[in-house]
């Protein structure tokens, strides 16, 4: 079993506003999981509410170049709303500076999927990293989430598969421990990739036919990818082409950062909108709680509130 290699830094974050008032969030980083076959041990950030029991778990996969230190607007809010949030740093992170010529580079997308599975395998270690967290996780209520490439990584654990050069679905890497997902700006089908993407990103040819696990897909209607010749509707493919219990939140005016989910005041955000980020926080939390906790009505109530909003920031549809 994986064990921490060094004592993680633990800190008590500022109280975050949640549904029931201010909630103190506690984080530990880096918690190190041994991964010799990866060539680099896996570093994980753990965030959790300071109190509460039976806490559901979200494993979050960051976008290209990011790390466990990004996406604080989501991680902080989810933890304040009663989730334990686990954020691994993948090999493509700029913090690791993996050279392009590194022999692992062509397989980074697979290492990413394995990272998420390793996090689930290492729950004992991760739980022990935060003082007072032991025994408070509900291991039967686990979700995955991700943004951009991270959403592609997360979708694989929900049942999405990568097509080979002949269009045949590759290995099924779904994980039965995962009960729900949130997929933010997830790239669509690989039929209309740009020449660069065709040549350099062969894993961007997904099949969503087997993505049966319940999921919320979030797309911006102004998100024009440089990797596809299609328009923003490309990011709705995961909803359109997957079976089962799915919902699609289309955000009006949102580009790839979806209003700024990757960090507080980050310079790369081209469509900064605190209101849009707040909507994502509310709806993703409500969706996951209702998907993981039978009888929870938060998702139905949040969807009704959006529908009744006189000036909505987006629209919801479900199937």
C-alpha positions in Angstrom: 0.0 0.0 0.0 1.2 3.5 -0.7 2.6 5.6 2.2 3.5 9.2 2.6 7.2 9.8 1.9 7.4 13.0 4.0 5.1 14.8 6.3 2.7 17.0 4.3 2.1 20.6 5.0 -1.2 21.0 6.7 -3.0 24.3 7.0 -6.4 25.6 8.1 -7.9 27.7 5.3 -10.0 30.7 5.8 -13.7 29.9 6.4 -15.6 29.5 3.2 -19.3 30.5 2.9 -21.5 27.5 2.3 -25.2 26.8 2.4 -25.4 26.7 6.2 -22.9 29.6 6.8 -19.1 29.8 7.1 -17.3 26.4 7.1 -13.7 25.9 7.9 -11.7 24.0 5.2 -8.5 22.2 6.1 -6.0 21.2 3.4 -2.8 19.1 3.3 -0.2 19.0 0.6 1.8 17.4 -0.8 0.6 14.0 0.3 2.9 11.6 -1.6 1.8 8.3 -3.0 4.5 5.9 -4.1 4.5 5.3 -7.9 7.8 3.7 -9.0 6.5 2.6 -12.4 5.4 6.2 -13.1 9.0 7.6 -12.7 7.7 10.3 -10.4 5.8 9.7 -7.2 2.3 11.1 -7.2 1.7 14.3 -5.2 -1.9 15.0 -4.0 -3.6 17.9 -2.3 -6.3 16.9 0.2 -9.0 19.4 1.2 -11.9 18.7 3.6 -14.3 20.4 5.9 -13.0 20.5 9.4 -16.2 18.9 10.7 -18.8 16.4 9.5 -19.0 12.7 8.9 -20.0 10.4 6.0 -18.2 12.8 3.6 -18.4 12.1 -0.1 -15.2 12.2 -2.2 -14.3 14.1 -5.4 -11.2 13.2 -7.2 -10.3 16.2 -9.5 -8.1 16.1 -12.6 -6.5 19.4 -13.6 -6.1 20.7 -17.1 -2.9 20.7 -19.2 0.1 22.2 -17.3 -1.8 22.8 -14.1 -1.2 21.2 -10.7 -2.8 20.3 -7.4 -2.6 24.0 -6.4 -5.0 25.2 -9.1 -8.8 25.3 -9.3 -9.1 26.7 -5.8 -12.5 28.3 -6.6 -13.9 24.8 -7.1 -11.9 22.8 -4.5 -12.4 25.3 -1.7 -16.1 25.6 -2.4 -16.7 21.8 -2.7 -14.9 21.2 0.6 -16.9 23.9 2.3 -20.1 22.2 1.0 -19.1 18.9 2.6 -16.9 17.0 0.1 -13.4 15.7 0.5 -11.5 16.9 -2.6 -8.4 15.0 -3.8 -6.2 16.8 -6.4 -3.3 14.9 -8.0 -0.6 16.6 -9.9 -0.2 14.8 -13.3 3.0 14.4 -15.2 2.2 17.2 -17.7 2.1 19.8 -14.9 4.5 22.7 -15.5 5.6 22.2 -11.9 7.3 18.9 -13.0 8.7 20.2 -16.3 8.7 16.9 -18.1 10.7 17.3 -21.3 8.9 16.7 -24.6 11.4 14.0 -25.5 10.8 12.1 -22.3 9.8 8.5 -23.3 6.7 8.9 -21.0 5.3 11.8 -23.0 3.3 9.8 -25.5 1.6 7.9 -22.6 0.9 10.9 -20.4 -2.8 10.5 -21.1 -2.7 7.0 -19.7 -0.6 8.0 -16.8 -3.3 10.6 -16.0 -6.0 7.9 -15.8 -3.8 5.7 -13.7 -3.2 8.7 -11.4 -6.9 8.9 -10.6 -7.1 5.1 -9.9 -4.0 5.4 -7.7 -5.7 8.2 -5.7 -8.6 5.8 -5.1 -6.3 3.0 -4.1 -4.5 5.3 -1.7 -7.5 6.6 0.2 -6.1 5.3 3.5 -3.0 7.4 3.2 -4.8 10.4 2.0 -7.4 10.2 4.7 -4.6 10.0 7.3 -2.8 13.1 6.0 -5.4 15.5 7.5 -5.5 15.5 11.3 -9.0 14.5 12.4 -10.2 13.3 9.0 -9.8 9.6 9.7 -13.0 7.6 9.6 -15.0 10.5 8.1 -14.9 9.5 4.4 -17.8 7.7 2.8 -16.0 5.4 0.4 -19.3 4.3 -1.2 -19.9 7.9 -2.5 -17.0 8.8 -4.9 -17.1 11.1 -7.9 -14.6 12.3 -10.4 -14.4 15.7 -12.0 -12.0 17.5 -14.3 -11.5 20.5 -16.6 -10.4 20.3 -20.3 -7.8 17.6 -20.6 -8.7 16.7 -17.0 -12.3 16.2 -18.0 -11.1 13.8 -20.7 -9.1 12.0 -18.0 -12.1 11.8 -15.6 -14.5 10.7 -18.4 -12.4 7.6 -18.9 -13.2 6.4 -15.4 -16.9 7.0 -16.2 -16.7 4.7 -19.2 -15.4 6.8 -22.2 -12.8 5.0 -24.3 -10.2 6.1 -26.8 -10.6 4.9 -30.4 -7.5 3.4 -32.1 -6.4 4.3 -35.6 -9.0 2.0 -37.1 -11.8 3.5 -35.0 -12.0 0.6 -32.6 -12.6 1.4 -28.9 -9.5 0.8 -26.8 -9.2 -0.5 -23.3 -12.1 0.0 -20.9 -10.6 1.9 -18.0 -13.8 2.6 -16.2 -13.8 2.3 -12.4 -16.8 0.8 -10.5 -15.9 2.8 -7.4 -16.9 6.0 -9.2 -20.6 6.7 -9.0 -20.8 10.2 -10.7 -18.9 12.8 -12.6 -18.6 16.5 -13.4 -17.0 17.2 -16.8 -16.0 20.8 -17.4 -15.2 21.9 -21.0 -14.7 18.3 -22.1 -13.5 18.0 -25.7 -15.9 16.3 -28.1 -15.6 13.7 -30.8 -12.4 13.4 -32.9 -14.0 13.7 -36.3 -13.1 17.3 -36.8 -9.7 17.8 -35.2 -7.2 20.3 -36.6 -4.1 18.9 -38.3 -2.0 19.6 -35.2 -4.4 17.6 -33.0 -4.6 14.8 -35.5 -0.8 14.4 -35.6 0.1 15.0 -31.9 -2.9 14.1 -29.8 -4.2 10.7 -30.9 -6.0 10.2 -27.6 -8.4 12.9 -28.6 -10.6 10.5 -30.5 -13.1 9.3 -27.8 -16.1 7.1 -27.8 -18.8 8.1 -25.3 -20.9 5.1 -26.1 -19.9 3.3 -22.9 -19.9 6.4 -20.6 -23.0 5.2 -18.7 -22.1 6.6 -15.2 -24.3 9.7 -14.3 -22.5 12.9 -15.2 -23.0 16.7 -15.5 -21.3 18.1 -18.6 -20.6 21.8 -18.5 -19.9 23.7 -21.7 -19.4 27.4 -22.7 -21.3 28.6 -25.7 -18.3 30.9 -26.6 -15.6 28.2 -26.2 -13.8 28.0 -29.5 -11.1 25.3 -29.3 -7.9 25.6 -31.3 -7.9 21.8 -31.5 -11.2 21.4 -33.5 -12.5 22.9 -36.7 -16.0 22.9 -35.1 -17.6 25.6 -33.0 -18.4 25.6 -29.3 -21.0 22.9 -29.8 -18.0 20.5 -29.9 -18.0 20.6 -26.2 -21.6 19.3 -26.0 -20.7 16.0 -27.7 -20.1 14.1 -24.4 -23.7 14.8 -23.5 -25.2 14.2 -26.9 -23.3 10.9 -27.6 -23.4 9.3 -24.2 -26.2 7.1 -22.8 -27.8 7.0 -19.4 -28.3 9.7 -16.8 -26.7 12.9 -18.1 -27.2 16.6 -17.7 -25.8 19.5 -19.8 -25.2 23.0 -18.4 -24.5 25.4 -21.3 -23.1 28.7 -20.0 -23.9 31.9 -21.9 -20.9 33.8 -23.0 -18.4 31.4 -21.4 -15.1 30.6 -22.9 -12.7 27.8 -22.0 -12.0 29.1 -18.4 -15.8 29.1 -17.8 -15.6 32.4 -16.0 -12.4 31.7 -14.0 -12.6 28.2 -12.4 -8.9 27.5 -12.6 -7.9 30.0 -10.0 -8.6 33.3 -8.3 -7.7 36.2 -10.6 -5.6 34.1 -13.0 -4.3 36.0 -16.0 -5.3 33.3 -18.5 -9.0 33.8 -17.8 -10.4 35.5 -20.8 -14.0 35.6 -19.7 -13.8 36.5 -16.0 -17.2 36.2 -14.3 -17.5 35.6 -10.6 -21.3 35.1 -11.0 -20.6 32.4 -13.6 -18.1 30.6 -11.3 -20.6 30.9 -8.4 -23.3 29.2 -10.6 -20.9 26.4 -11.4 -20.1 26.0 -7.7 -23.8 25.7 -6.8 -24.9 23.4 -9.6 -21.9 21.0 -9.5 -22.3 20.6 -5.8 -26.0 20.1 -6.0 -25.6 17.6 -8.9 -23.0 15.5 -7.1 -24.9 15.4 -3.7 -28.1 14.3 -5.4 -26.2 11.7 -7.6 -24.3 10.3 -4.6 -26.9 10.6 -1.8 -30.3 9.0 -2.4 -33.2 11.2 -1.6 -31.2 14.5 -1.8 -33.3 17.1 -3.6 -30.7 19.8 -4.1 -30.2 19.2 -7.8 -33.9 19.4 -8.6 -34.2 22.6 -6.6 -31.1 24.2 -8.2 -32.3 23.3 -11.7 -35.7 24.8 -10.9 -34.1 28.0 -9.6 -32.0 28.4 -12.8 -35.1 27.8 -15.0 -37.0 30.5 -13.0 -34.2 33.1 -13.1 -35.3 36.1 -15.1 -31.7 36.7 -16.4 -30.1 33.2 -16.4 -26.4 32.7 -16.9 -27.0 29.4 -18.7 -29.5 26.7 -19.4 -29.9 23.1 -18.3 -31.1 20.0 -20.1 -31.2 16.4 -18.9 -31.9 13.0 -20.3 
